[in-house]
Amino acid sequence: MPNTQIVMNEQVYTNYRLQLPHEEVLGTLVVQDKLITDIQPGIVAHGQNGEGDYLMPGLIELHTDNLERCVSPRPGIRWPLEAAAVYHDRDLASAGVTTVCDAIAIGDVAIGSPRLTNFAPMIDVICQGQKAGRFSVEHRIHLRCELAYEQVYEITAQYADNPLLSMISLMDHTPGQRQFIRLDKFKEYYMGKHGATPQQIDEFIGTRQQQQQIYAQKNRIALVEMTKAKGISLASHDDATVEHVEEAVQDGVVLAEFPTTLEAAKAAHSSGLQVLMGAPNLVLGGSHSGNISAMELVLQNLVDVISSDYVPQSLLQSIFIIAHKTGKPIYEAMQLFTSNPAKAIHLFSDRGSLKVGKRADFITVHDDGVVPRLTSTICQSRRIA
């Protein structure tokens, strides 16, 4: 590589295994004015020496419930919201995430759920924090719309013109279908989570099934029309059958989140939808709900995007798990965490890959063969972790 003249505000990262879109190159990456300005093979004498560690694009997260966990770290505890949002932001930065769609639930299937009242202050704290420069990671909004909740469209429409709204997902957690097609698994999950008695859970199931019949279809139609009019990326959720996928395609869905069966995943993928699965499922080796294994779908090349869901740190580990299990190079495995999610929410023009002219959003990683360790997170040229 030719000698590089040192320029004011220039940052040089050399002797890194650069994970480019189609290859790995041991080389040098240069940053200036928040952008990547040069990528070359070879090592230079100045700059930060990576000693052969990985350098790859910052991770892009489309569906995380981590803010909820920070707000309520234990049952009955509500942490001050502004502090919880900052804790959440730091969790993401330390996990290698540089762009996040914070998943905020509009409605819930659980009686008295905090999701029924928490959505507005959570959205407000994200918008205010992003505007004030309080966050290290770039935050956007993903509204999780529970179709069987009577007021879901009315509430969601209030945020339709919010510039941070990047994604809407159509959810139906009614017991007896999709994620909880097995009622025994539904009862086990909700009795454990909410301490309900068998009688209470049976009454709860009946009520929720009735509400689905009344509200779900009309809410779906209204939300689909709104996303088309506003150009918002639309996702389906927990598709279990070919019919679910066909309905999603008809609605203009671009992303199928967490399909629960092999049949649904195949149908979604063959229909051109991007299939999203959870990193915790990969790390743990299976689904806590008894649904399809994420790795089974990965091995059949049926997965396009990986989300951390409820464990931010699982993302980075999952890149290396996929590479190890499939034999794919890191630069190919990482696309499920970088370029593909960027494309799903129309951000690939300026992030999601290492390319001259794109934002300087990237991470450096040391892998000892056991658990990969993040050594730095860079967001728009600024080190944030």
Secondary structure, 3 states (H helix, E strand, C coil): CCCCCCCCCCEEEEEEEEECCCCEEEEEEEEECCEEEEEEECCCCCCEECCCCEEEECEEEEEECHHHHHHCCCCCCCCCHHHHHHHHHHHHHHCCEEEEEEEEEECCCCCCCCHHHHHHHHHHHHHHHHHHCCCCCEEEEEEEEECCCCCHHHHHHCCCCCCCEEEEEEECCCCCCHHHCCHHHHHHHHHHHHCCCHHHHHHHHHHHHHHHHHHHHHHHHHHHHHHHHHCCEEEEECCCCHHHHHHHHHHCCCEEECCCCHHHHHHHHHCCCEEEEEHHHHHHCCCCCCCCCHHHHHHCCCCCEEECECCCCHHHHHHHHHHHHHCCCHHHHHHHCCHHHHHHCCCCCCCCCCCCCCECCEEEEECCCCCCEEEEEEECCEECC
